[in-house]
Amino acid sequence: MQKLIEQTALALARSKSNVVLSGAGMSAESGIPTFRGNKGLWKEFNAQELATPQALRKNFSLVWQWYNERKKQIAEKSPNAGHLALSRLQEIIPLAIITQNIDNLHSRAGSSNVLEIHGNIFKARCMACGHVMDFSQTDNSTFLCPACTRGKLRPHVVLFGERLDERQLQKTFALLQSAQVFLVIGTSSMVYPAASFAEIAAEAGALIVEINPQPTAQADIVLRGKSGEILPQILQSLQDFKSLKN
Ligand code: OAD
């Protein structure tokens, strides 16, 4: 494992464009449940009833209730050692983060250059004019948009069956094309389009590194373990490598 970590650190240090794709496993060590697997959220809750445009139309307040509950739980959690290591890595190497997570933990860890392709649970969006705003309240679901004063606000998260934001996708595809190292962290790679990103980056020439305790996608370097343990080791190795060079 140490050899693979050093190999990854060296590749990151040499690359001009490093890109991370993170999924729910990235936040597992913060105590936020993942979606799939034995204790996954979609084992306990019905996605069709809670996270689809149909659910939003049929049962607006239930959808809000579900996201409000999750928002409360997430607000109590903190970034873990993996989030913090990525944020420190950004001080040393060029690194962009594409995340499927809506928990805001990359930003709370101090990371910049984060594309939240599935939205952000601490934001709301107007269903009439599309205005997006910070929205931390968890007590009500009947707010009207302050920008247009007529539209209802919905959680600013992507629901099953919805398209991702076009501008975010364009930025994402530009990153996939430019990436020299592409780190796939804590995702089961089952939800599209994110599930295709590693392959697109690989076709464009990136070295693919996967960090996950379970086997998922194909990668050039597979670091089998928890991101909160492996990322700090990569950071350490990169720092050692940089200090040797100076
Ligand atoms: P999943 O729950 O499908 O997968 C989580 C992955 O994290 C699994 O492959 C685990 O093996 C891995 N994992 C668990 N603990 C880990 C740890 N400590 N370190 C690293 N990896 C770990 O979550 P996603 O792939 O993120 O979409 O799911 C993708 C999308 O499906 C989500 O964004 C959400 C969901 O429905 C929407 O809500 C639109």
Residues whose N, C-alpha, C, O or C-beta is under 5 A from the ligand:
A	BS01	OAD	G23 A24 G25 M26 A28 E29 T34 F35 R36 Q100 H118 V158 L159 G186 T187 S188 S189 V191 I211 N212 P213 Q214 G225 K226 S227 G228
